[in-house]
Amino acid sequence: MSYSASWRSPSNIALVKYWGKRDIQLPENPSLSFTLSECVSVTTLEVNPDDASGSLAVFFDGALQPAFEPKIRAFFSRIADRFTWLNTSSIVVRSHNTFPHSAGIASSASAMSALALCIKDVDDQMAGEALTHNVDWWQEVSEISRLGSGSACRSVFSHAALWGQATGIKESSDHYAIPWADKLAPVYKDFRDTILIISAGEKSVSSTAGHALMNDLPYATARYRTARQNVERLSAVMQSDDSLDEFITICESEALQLHALMMSGEKPFMLMEPGTISVIKSLWHFRAETKIPVCFTLDAGPNVHLLYPASHADKVMNWIRTELVQYCDGGRFIEDRVGEGPEKI
Ligand code: PMV
């Protein structure tokens, strides 16, 4: 008998960044993210336990991709004590993204969370269990996702998620993310994230190398302390609709700190492109002139995420189309927004 499961799972964008890890994807500081809606991975897992060859085939966008196998095998080996069938079945993974892979949009977050959901789903089917997706179920999926890619553990919850032990939040954990939607004021539940694709090329630095840079950085301790404080501040700020100024201050400081850390290593990385800086400067000018509460954040790449309340969407989109599109690779941007989390297909 063979089994299969299909899930869509979104990417997420960290507002307070996870940058620095220990052991197997345990974070050095807590992070807080928006779950996205349009940037998703769609994954199908097919498992044949009667074929004990342990073979693995990974298809991406319909084409066989042996280059993706090592990462998926490494993930399987981390979770094989829970899902022993991973080593004794033939497995096919079929996945596609709705956004450019390795463009600094966290494709590993959507891909690994989608795969974790499929694994848990197939495991439930094998156990003959009714699929009750209760709080514990989602917590386990978040933990499995973390073992695939740290930030993936935040993608499994709608709207927003908090990952990592945070001061004063006793249910928080380094092992899994917790849902944060209920803690958000209405304005944040309907936030927009327009992602300007400054460069759609491959990332020049893997996030593994980026996290490793933190191990030798003299500023690391101060960074982890600041991130802890920023999670505390931001989680309080986002409970009120009337807090956009402070939201903007924290988000932009977090984004630039992430890149400043990368630029501070003995072997530094520079992931911003000239277009990234031009967009940021244009944004500061636009915000000062119009008083529209739009701000930016960055991931580990050159693309700029513009964050703003839905009520300002028309004016912001008009500005993007007239002023900012010149900085986008092929004029491309993705109109994303805070979303509802994963979905079984
Ligand atoms: O999950 P990883 O190992 O790809 O690390 C992600 C790190 C950042 O995207 C830069 C920040 C974050 O918290 O998502």
Boltz pocket constraint, residues with backbone or C-beta under 6 A from the ligand:
constraints:
  - pocket:
      binder: B
      contacts: [[A, 12], [A, 13], [A, 14], [A, 16], [A, 17], [A, 18], [A, 19], [A, 31], [A, 106], [A, 108], [A, 149], [A, 150], [A, 151], [A, 152], [A, 207], [A, 208], [A, 258], [A, 298], [A, 299], [A, 300]]
      max_distance: 6.0
